[in-house]
């Protein structure tokens, strides 16, 4: 039935005629909303700008051309009842009106027909609209079906044969539509077994399920196959009970899944390889550091010439051995640092660094070396420099040690100046930095200088300014400056160079007052690890001087290390302060000693053949006979925060093996023995 509000356009010759027509319509149950027009000139605008339900035209209106109005109506493809009334309408005129598109006509003398005709034509218009929408919807659905990438088909449940297949199915299987229609599923399912097929669709046939899904390989006309997932459900089509199938070609998905699985396996293997590699490097560095430190310690002990039985030449040889091994240790540390940088494993430990104390430490360290080379070493600090930095002291010291060591290495005469100052904003901007709160550490030498075209190379890993010739003459890996620049970046700063061949070089390290923000940004990108450990204090001056000289050595220390050489070196080093040093090379041997002998202190390595340091420490501290004995962890391995926290539950102290740490170890031991 027509809708409640009927928008009606009335074209009459006068207002009186319009009211007569409206009055007739008002007598019906139709809710007429009238609009009036008298001339044809405005009809096109009226028809286009409003959605009409009914048009009523008076033929007696001389200003309205009904045929023109019908032509416009047909042109704009509007479909609503167009009714004509008139005082006289001949048969020929009536035929012409109907041919032009009018839906009905009536005489003014017979207006009682108007309401029934309106009802009829409004109902017919609604039916036409419904049919039109249904056709459009069906066309859309048909378009979707035919152009879907998925295969869609219908199977007659009685004959079990295809009665419809869309373009995707025809294209994928390689059959024509005529060939496919009438075929059975067994023709397109690879490795078809009737019992298996019936078993899969049985729940659907019995009404136990509305839909079933299964995965099978489909077979093309040429015999090739592809992976497919099929969804089936029961439908009625044209009076037939059918199975509607929607099939998805999952060949690409399967391939991607296989590829993803392969990539996962590769990733897993790579992670495993990297894990083994990391463990290998950790073990290697531990073993190398232990061996090198042993040689360094033995060399130092011999250099002390306690028995005064070495001649000058022998002492010089020992000095060469000591310095050579120290160089090897430095090179090893550089390689390991670069490896950590490249893998995002480098530790950054932020703390407050007093600039004056730090710089005086550097001056004290390098001035004697410069004096030996007969080179002047001058340290200057401006008055308004930042007094305290929030940075990584160890990394800053690493940068400055590298810069000053290089200056000493490449300078044969003249001077080296070390200056600390607050750079001007223009200088900070030139260095490519933003913030105004920076401090500059400048190292200037009068050495060989660096050619301009080579200056960028020195900050690249594995390269030196002059290549093999420089390495042959001055040694080194070419990693120091590359590492220093990366360290400066991690701390939010920069490392710059100015140099002229034959005149010398100027290296300047710029660091912010507070590196926290930049370090956290790098940590978020997994480029560094932020450590909460306090800064390394092993290089600080040892305050404990051991027992008074008049007192005899005392105490018993158990040294647990798998390196015989290191045990020997450490035992000899401690011999003049400690009365008894017992050495063992495994955790089992250590437990045996602790069960049968009185020991004042245990020095425990992290790598043992039968247990790791944590396991051995836990055993010692949970055993009734040994839990009261202080244990010092002494290892060449760099420990993570987690490892340190775990060890600190039982360890009295943790000292890392290096050439400077023997004094720290001695202090820890003597504090225990003489407390």
C-alpha positions in Angstrom: 0.0 0.0 0.0 1.1 3.6 -0.7 2.8 5.5 2.1 0.9 7.7 4.5 2.1 11.1 3.2 1.5 11.6 -0.5 3.5 14.4 -2.0 1.2 15.6 -4.8 1.9 18.1 -7.6 -1.3 19.7 -9.0 -1.1 21.6 -12.3 -4.5 23.4 -12.8 -5.5 26.5 -14.7 -6.8 28.3 -11.6 -6.8 28.1 -7.8 -10.5 27.1 -7.9 -9.8 24.1 -10.1 -6.9 23.1 -7.9 -9.1 23.2 -4.8 -11.8 21.1 -6.5 -9.2 18.4 -7.3 -7.7 18.7 -3.8 -11.2 18.4 -2.2 -11.9 15.2 -4.1 -8.6 13.7 -2.9 -9.2 14.8 0.7 -12.3 12.7 0.8 -10.0 9.6 0.6 -7.9 8.2 3.5 -4.7 9.6 1.8 -2.6 12.2 3.5 -2.2 14.6 0.6 0.6 17.2 0.8 -0.2 19.4 -2.2 2.0 21.6 -4.3 0.7 23.8 -7.1 2.0 24.8 -10.5 0.3 26.6 -13.3 2.9 26.8 -16.1 5.0 24.2 -17.8 8.1 26.5 -17.5 8.6 25.4 -13.9 7.8 21.8 -14.2 11.3 20.5 -14.8 12.7 22.1 -11.7 9.8 20.8 -9.7 10.2 17.3 -10.9 14.0 17.2 -10.3 14.1 18.9 -6.8 11.3 16.9 -5.1 10.5 13.2 -4.8 6.9 13.0 -5.9 4.3 10.4 -5.2 1.5 11.7 -7.5 1.1 14.3 -10.4 -2.3 15.5 -11.3 -2.6 17.6 -14.5 -5.7 19.6 -15.7 -5.9 19.5 -19.6 -8.0 22.6 -19.5 -5.0 24.7 -18.3 -3.8 26.5 -21.5 -0.4 27.4 -19.9 0.6 23.8 -19.2 1.9 21.5 -21.9 1.1 18.0 -20.6 3.1 16.3 -23.4 6.2 18.3 -22.6 5.8 17.4 -18.9 5.6 13.7 -19.8 8.7 14.0 -22.0 10.6 15.6 -19.1 9.3 12.9 -16.7 10.5 10.1 -19.0 13.9 11.8 -19.4 14.6 12.0 -15.7 13.4 8.4 -15.3 11.0 9.2 -12.4 8.3 6.6 -11.8 5.2 7.8 -10.1 1.5 8.0 -11.1 0.8 10.8 -13.7 -3.0 11.3 -14.0 -4.8 13.6 -16.4 -8.3 15.2 -16.0 -10.2 17.3 -18.5 -13.6 18.5 -19.5 -13.3 16.7 -22.8 -10.9 13.9 -23.8 -11.2 12.3 -27.2 -10.2 8.7 -27.8 -7.2 9.8 -29.9 -6.1 12.2 -27.2 -6.4 9.5 -24.6 -4.3 7.1 -26.7 -1.7 9.8 -27.2 -1.6 10.6 -23.5 -1.2 6.9 -22.5 1.5 6.4 -25.2 3.4 9.4 -23.9 3.5 7.9 -20.4 0.3 9.0 -18.6 -1.0 6.3 -16.2 -4.7 7.1 -16.5 -7.2 9.9 -17.5 -10.7 10.9 -16.5 -13.3 13.5 -17.2 -14.1 16.2 -14.7 -17.7 15.1 -14.8 -16.6 11.7 -13.5 -14.1 12.7 -10.7 -15.5 10.0 -8.4 -13.0 7.8 -10.2 -10.1 9.9 -9.0 -9.6 8.4 -5.6 -9.9 4.7 -6.7 -7.5 5.4 -9.5 -5.0 7.1 -7.2 -5.1 4.1 -4.8 -4.6 1.7 -7.7 -1.7 3.6 -9.3 0.1 4.3 -6.0 -0.1 0.6 -5.2 1.2 -0.3 -8.7 4.0 2.3 -8.3 5.0 0.6 -5.1 5.0 -2.8 -6.7 7.1 -1.5 -9.6 9.6 0.0 -7.1 9.8 -3.3 -5.2 10.4 -5.2 -8.4 13.0 -2.7 -9.5 14.8 -2.9 -6.1 14.6 -6.7 -6.2 16.1 -6.9 -9.6 18.9 -4.4 -8.7 19.6 -6.5 -5.5 19.7 -9.7 -7.5 22.0 -8.1 -10.1 24.3 -7.0 -7.3 24.3 -10.4 -5.6 24.9 -12.1 -9.0 27.8 -9.7 -9.6 29.3 -10.4 -6.2 28.9 -14.2 -6.8 30.4 -14.1 -10.2 33.2 -11.8 -9.4 34.1 -13.3 -6.0 37.7 -14.5 -5.6 36.2 -17.5 -3.7 34.7 -20.5 -5.5 30.9 -20.6 -5.0 28.8 -23.5 -6.2 25.5 -25.4 -5.7 25.1 -29.2 -5.7 21.7 -30.9 -6.1 21.4 -33.1 -3.0 19.4 -35.7 -4.9 21.8 -36.1 -7.8 24.9 -34.9 -6.0 25.9 -33.0 -9.1 26.8 -29.3 -9.7 24.0 -27.1 -10.9 25.8 -23.8 -10.5 29.5 -22.7 -10.4 30.7 -19.1 -10.4 33.5 -17.7 -12.5 36.2 -18.2 -9.9 35.5 -21.9 -9.7 35.4 -22.4 -13.4 38.6 -20.4 -13.8 40.5 -22.2 -11.0 39.5 -25.7 -12.1 40.1 -25.1 -15.8 36.7 -26.5 -17.0 34.1 -24.7 -19.0 30.8 -24.0 -17.4 29.1 -26.6 -19.6 31.7 -29.2 -18.6 31.5 -28.5 -14.9 27.7 -28.4 -14.6 26.5 -31.9 -14.1 29.9 -33.2 -12.8 30.2 -34.9 -9.4 32.4 -33.9 -6.5 34.6 -36.9 -7.1 35.8 -35.4 -10.3 37.4 -32.4 -8.6 38.5 -33.7 -5.2 42.0 -35.1 -5.3 42.4 -38.5 -3.7 38.6 -38.9 -3.5 37.1 -41.6 -1.3 33.3 -41.8 -1.2 33.1 -43.0 2.4 35.4 -40.2 3.6 33.3 -37.6 1.6 30.0 -38.9 3.0 31.5 -38.9 6.6 32.4 -35.2 6.3 28.9 -34.1 5.1 26.9 -36.6 7.2 26.2 -34.1 10.0 24.8 -31.7 7.4 22.6 -34.4 5.7 21.2 -35.5 9.1 20.5 -32.0 10.2 22.9 -32.3 13.1 24.8 -29.2 12.0 23.9 -26.1 9.9 27.3 -25.9 8.4 30.4 -28.1 8.0 33.9 -27.2 7.1 36.7 -29.4 5.8 40.1 -29.0 4.1 40.9 -31.0 0.9 43.1 -30.7 -2.1 41.1 -29.9 -5.3 42.1 -31.3 -8.7 42.1 -29.2 -11.8 41.3 -30.4 -15.3 45.0 -30.6 -16.1 45.6 -32.9 -13.1 47.4 -30.3 -10.9 46.1 -29.7 -7.4 45.7 -26.9 -4.9 44.9 -26.6 -1.2 41.3 -25.5 -0.4 39.0 -25.0 2.6 35.3 -25.6 1.9 32.3 -24.4 3.9 29.0 -26.3 3.2 25.4 -25.6 4.2 21.9 -26.7 3.1 19.8 -24.3 1.1 16.7 -24.4 -1.1 17.1 -23.1 -4.7 14.3 -23.1 -7.3 12.4 -25.8 -5.3 15.5 -28.0 -5.0 17.2 -29.1 -1.8 20.8 -28.1 -2.4 24.2 -27.8 -0.8 25.8 -24.4 -1.0 29.6 -24.5 -1.1 32.1 -21.7 -0.6 35.6 -22.7 -1.3 38.8 -20.8 -0.4 42.0 -21.4 -2.2 44.6 -21.5 0.6 47.6 -22.5 -1.4 49.3 -19.1 -0.9 48.3 -19.2 2.8 49.9 -22.7 3.1 53.0 -21.5 1.4 53.2 -18.4 3.6 52.6 -20.6 6.7 55.4 -22.9 5.5 57.6 -19.9 4.8 56.8 -18.5 8.2 57.5 -21.8 9.9 60.8 -21.9 8.0 61.6 -18.4 9.1 60.8 -19.3 12.7 63.1 -22.3 12.5 65.8 -20.0 11.0 65.2 -17.4 13.7 65.3 -20.1 16.4 68.5 -21.5 15.0 70.0 -18.0 14.7 69.0 -17.2 18.3 70.5 -20.5 19.4 73.6 -19.7 17.3 73.8 -16.2 18.8 73.3 -17.7 22.3 76.1 -20.1 21.7 78.2 -17.3 20.2 77.6 -15.1 23.2 78.4 -17.9 25.5 81.5 -18.7 23.5 82.7 -15.1 23.5 82.0 -14.8 27.3 83.9 -18.0 27.9 86.7 -17.0 25.6 87.1 -13.6 27.1 87.1 -15.1 30.6 89.8 -17.6 29.7 91.9 -15.0 27.8 91.6 -12.4 30.6 92.4 -15.0 33.2 95.5 -16.1 31.3 96.7 -12.6 30.4 96.0 -11.3 34.0 98.0 -14.2 35.3 101.0 -13.2 33.1 100.6 -9.6 34.1 100.5 -10.4 37.8 103.5 -12.7 37.5 105.4 -10.1 35.5 104.6 -7.4 38.1 105.7 -9.7 40.9 109.0 -10.4 39.2 109.5 -6.7 38.4 109.3 -6.0 42.1 112.5 -8.1 42.3 111.8 -8.9 46.0 115.0 -10.9 46.3 117.1 -8.4 44.4 118.5 -11.1 42.1 117.6 -9.8 38.6 119.9 -7.7 36.5 118.8 -4.6 34.5 118.4 -6.5 31.2 116.1 -9.1 32.8 114.0 -6.4 34.3 113.7 -4.8 30.9 112.6 -8.1 29.4 109.9 -8.4 32.1 108.8 -4.9 31.5 108.3 -5.8 27.8 106.3 -8.9 28.8 104.2 -6.8 31.1 103.5 -4.0 28.6 102.9 -6.5 25.7 100.3 -8.4 27.7 98.7 -5.2 28.9 98.3 -4.2 25.2 96.8 -7.6 24.4 94.3 -7.1 27.2 93.4 -3.6 25.9 92.9 -5.0 22.4 90.7 -7.8 23.7 88.6 -5.3 25.6 88.2 -3.2 22.4 87.0 -6.1 20.3 84.6 -7.3 23.0 83.2 -3.7 23.5 82.6 -3.4 19.7 80.8 -6.8 19.7 78.6 -5.6 22.6 77.9 -2.3 20.8 76.8 -4.1 17.6 74.6 -6.5 19.5 73.0 -3.8 21.7 74.5 -5.5 24.8 76.7 -2.6 26.0 76.0 -1.6 29.6 75.5 2.0 30.6 75.8 2.8 34.3 74.8 6.4 35.1 76.1 8.1 38.2 77.3 11.6 39.3 80.8 12.3 38.2 82.7 15.2 39.8 84.5 16.8 36.9 87.5 18.1 38.9 88.2 14.7 40.5 87.8 12.9 37.2 90.2 15.3 35.3 92.8 15.3 38.0 92.8 11.5 37.9 93.5 11.6 34.2 96.3 14.1 34.7 97.9 12.0 37.3 97.6 8.9 35.1 99.0 10.3 31.9 101.5 13.0 33.0 104.2 10.5 34.0 103.8 8.7 30.7 104.3 12.0 28.8 107.3 12.8 30.9 108.8 9.5 30.0 108.4 10.4 26.3 109.9 13.9 27.1 106.6 15.5 26.0 104.9 18.3 27.9 101.4 17.5 29.3 99.3 20.5 30.2 95.9 20.3 31.9 93.6 23.4 32.0 90.0 23.9 33.3 87.9 27.0 32.8 86.3 28.7 35.8 82.7 28.3 34.7 82.7 24.7 33.7 79.9 22.3 34.9 81.0 20.8 38.2 79.0 17.5 38.3 78.0 15.3 35.3 75.2 12.7 35.3 77.0 10.2 33.0 78.7 6.8 32.8 82.1 7.4 34.5 83.6 4.2 33.0 82.6 5.0 29.5 83.7 8.6 29.8 87.1 7.4 31.1 87.2 5.0 28.2 86.7 7.8 25.7 89.3 10.1 27.4 91.9 7.3 27.8 91.6 6.5 24.1 92.0 10.2 23.1 95.0 10.9 25.4 96.6 7.5 24.6 96.4 8.2 20.9 97.8 11.7 21.4 100.8 10.2 23.2 101.2 7.4 20.7 101.2 9.7 17.6 103.3 12.6 19.2 107.1 12.2 19.3 107.9 15.8 20.4 106.1 18.9 21.4 103.2 18.9 23.8 99.8 17.5 24.6 97.2 19.8 26.1 94.0 18.5 27.9 91.4 21.3 28.4 88.0 21.2 30.0 85.6 24.0 29.3 81.9 25.1 28.7 81.5 25.4 24.9 79.7 28.4 23.4 76.3 27.9 21.8 77.8 28.3 18.3 80.4 25.6 19.0 77.7 23.2 20.3 75.6 23.9 17.1 78.6 23.3 14.9 79.1 19.9 16.6 75.6 19.0 15.6 74.1 19.2 19.1 71.0 21.0 20.4 71.0 21.6 24.2 73.1 24.4 25.7 74.2 22.4 28.8 77.3 20.7 27.6 80.9 20.3 28.7 83.8 19.9 26.4 86.9 17.7 26.9 89.5 18.8 24.4 92.8 16.8 23.7 95.3 18.6 21.4 98.6 17.2 20.3 101.5 18.3 18.1 101.8 14.8 16.4 101.7 13.6 12.9 98.2 14.9 12.1 95.6 13.3 9.8 94.9 14.1 6.1 91.5 15.7 5.5 90.4 12.9 3.2 91.1 10.3 5.9 89.5 12.0 8.8 86.1 10.4 8.5 87.7 6.9 8.2 89.2 7.0 11.7 85.7 6.9 13.3 84.8 3.8 11.3 85.3 0.3 12.8 88.3 -1.6 11.7 89.9 1.4 9.9 92.8 3.7 10.6 93.8 6.9 9.0 96.7 5.5 7.0 95.6 1.9 6.8 98.3 -0.9 7.2 101.2 1.5 7.4 99.8 3.3 10.5 99.0 0.0 12.1 102.4 -1.4 11.4 104.1 1.7 12.8 101.9 2.5 15.8 99.9 -0.7 16.4 96.3 -1.0 17.5 93.1 -2.4 16.0 91.6 0.8 14.7 88.6 0.3 16.9 89.3 2.8 19.7 88.0 5.9 18.1 85.0 4.1 16.5 84.1 2.8 20.0 84.7 6.2 21.6 82.4 8.0 19.1 79.6 5.5 19.6 80.0 5.8 23.4 79.8 9.6 23.1 76.6 9.2 21.1 75.1 6.8 23.6 75.7 9.4 26.3 74.0 12.1 24.3 77.2 13.7 23.1 79.6 13.9 20.1 83.2 13.4 19.3 84.8 15.8 16.7 88.2 16.1 15.0 90.2 19.0 13.6 93.6 18.1 12.1 96.4 19.1 9.8 99.2 16.9 8.6 102.4 17.7 10.3 100.8 20.1 12.7 98.8 17.8 15.0 95.2 16.9 15.9 92.4 18.2 18.1 89.8 15.8 19.4 86.9 17.2 21.4 84.4 15.1 23.3 81.1 17.0 24.0 78.9 15.5 26.8 75.6 16.8 28.2 75.2 17.7 31.8 72.7 14.9 32.2 72.8 11.8 29.9 69.7 10.1 31.3 67.2 11.1 28.6 69.4 10.0 25.7 70.5 6.8 27.4 66.8 5.9 28.0 66.0 6.6 24.4 68.8 4.2 23.2 67.6 1.6 25.8 64.1 1.8 24.4 65.6 1.0 20.9 67.5 -2.0 22.4 70.8 -0.4 21.5 72.1 -0.3 25.1 71.4 -1.8 28.4 70.9 0.6 31.3 72.5 -0.8 34.4 71.5 0.1 37.9 74.8 -1.1 39.3 77.0 1.5 41.0 79.9 2.7 38.9 83.0 0.6 38.9 85.2 1.5 41.8 88.0 -0.9 41.1 90.3 1.8 39.8 89.9 3.9 42.9 92.8 4.3 45.3 93.0 1.4 47.8 92.8 2.8 51.3 93.5 -0.4 53.2 97.3 -1.0 53.5 97.2 -4.5 55.1 98.7 -5.5 58.3 101.3 -3.5 60.1 104.8 -4.3 58.8 105.9 -5.7 62.1 103.1 -8.3 62.1 103.6 -11.7 60.5 101.3 -12.7 57.6 98.2 -14.5 58.9 95.0 -16.2 57.7 94.1 -19.0 55.3 92.6 -18.2 51.9 91.2 -20.8 49.6 91.7 -19.9 45.9 89.2 -21.7 43.6 90.0 -21.3 39.9 90.3 -23.7 37.0 93.5 -22.0 35.8 96.6 -23.4 37.4 98.6 -20.4 36.2 96.2 -17.9 37.7 96.1 -19.8 41.0 99.9 -19.8 41.1 100.2 -16.1 40.2 97.6 -15.1 42.8 99.1 -17.3 45.5 102.5 -15.7 44.9 100.9 -12.2 45.0 99.2 -12.9 48.3 102.1 -14.8 49.8 103.7 -11.9 51.6 100.4 -10.9 53.3 98.6 -14.2 53.8 100.1 -17.0 55.7 98.4 -19.9 53.9 97.0 -20.0 50.3 95.3 -23.2 49.3 94.6 -23.6 45.6 92.1 -26.0 44.0 90.7 -26.2 40.4 87.2 -27.4 40.9 84.1 -26.9 43.1 84.3 -30.5 44.3 87.9 -30.0 45.6 86.8 -26.7 47.2 83.9 -28.5 49.1 86.4 -31.1 50.3 88.8 -28.5 51.7 86.1 -26.6 53.4 84.8 -29.7 55.1 88.2 -30.6 56.6 90.2 -27.4 57.0 89.8 -24.0 58.7 89.5 -21.3 56.0 89.2 -17.5 56.6 88.2 -16.5 53.1 87.3 -18.1 49.7 88.2 -16.5 46.4 85.8 -18.1 43.8 86.0 -18.0 40.0 82.7 -18.0 38.0 83.8 -20.8 35.6 84.7 -24.2 37.0 84.7 -27.6 35.3 82.0 -29.1 37.6 79.9 -26.0 38.5 79.3 -22.4 37.8 80.1 -19.7 40.3 76.5 -19.3 41.4 76.1 -23.0 42.1 79.4 -23.3 44.0 78.6 -20.1 46.0 75.1 -21.4 46.9 76.6 -24.8 48.0 79.2 -23.2 50.2 76.8 -20.7 51.9 74.1 -23.4 52.5 76.5 -26.0 53.9 76.8 -26.1 57.7 80.6 -26.4 57.7 81.2 -23.4 55.4 78.3 -21.0 55.5 80.1 -18.7 57.9 83.1 -18.2 55.6 83.1 -15.0 53.5 83.3 -15.7 49.7 84.7 -13.2 47.2 83.6 -13.7 43.6 86.6 -13.0 41.3 85.7 -13.4 37.7 86.8 -12.4 34.2 83.2 -12.4 33.1 81.2 -9.2 32.8 78.1 -9.8 35.0 74.6 -8.5 34.3 72.5 -6.7 36.9 70.5 -9.9 37.4 73.6 -12.0 37.9 75.1 -9.5 40.4 71.9 -9.3 42.4 71.7 -13.1 42.6 75.4 -13.4 43.7 75.1 -10.6 46.2 72.7 -12.7 48.3 75.7 -14.8 49.4 78.9 -13.1 48.2 80.9 -10.9 50.5 82.2 -9.0 47.5 82.4 -9.2 43.7 85.7 -8.2 42.0 86.2 -8.4 38.2 89.6 -9.7 37.0 91.8 -7.1 35.4 95.3 -5.8 35.9 94.1 -3.1 38.2 91.8 -5.3 40.4 94.5 -7.3 42.3 94.9 -4.5 44.8 91.1 -4.3 45.2 91.1 -8.1 45.8 93.9 -7.9 48.3 92.1 -5.1 50.2 88.9 -7.2 50.4 90.9 -10.3 51.6 92.9 -8.4 54.2 89.8 -6.7 55.5 88.4 -10.1 56.2 91.5 -11.7 57.6 92.5 -8.8 59.9 89.1 -7.7 61.0 
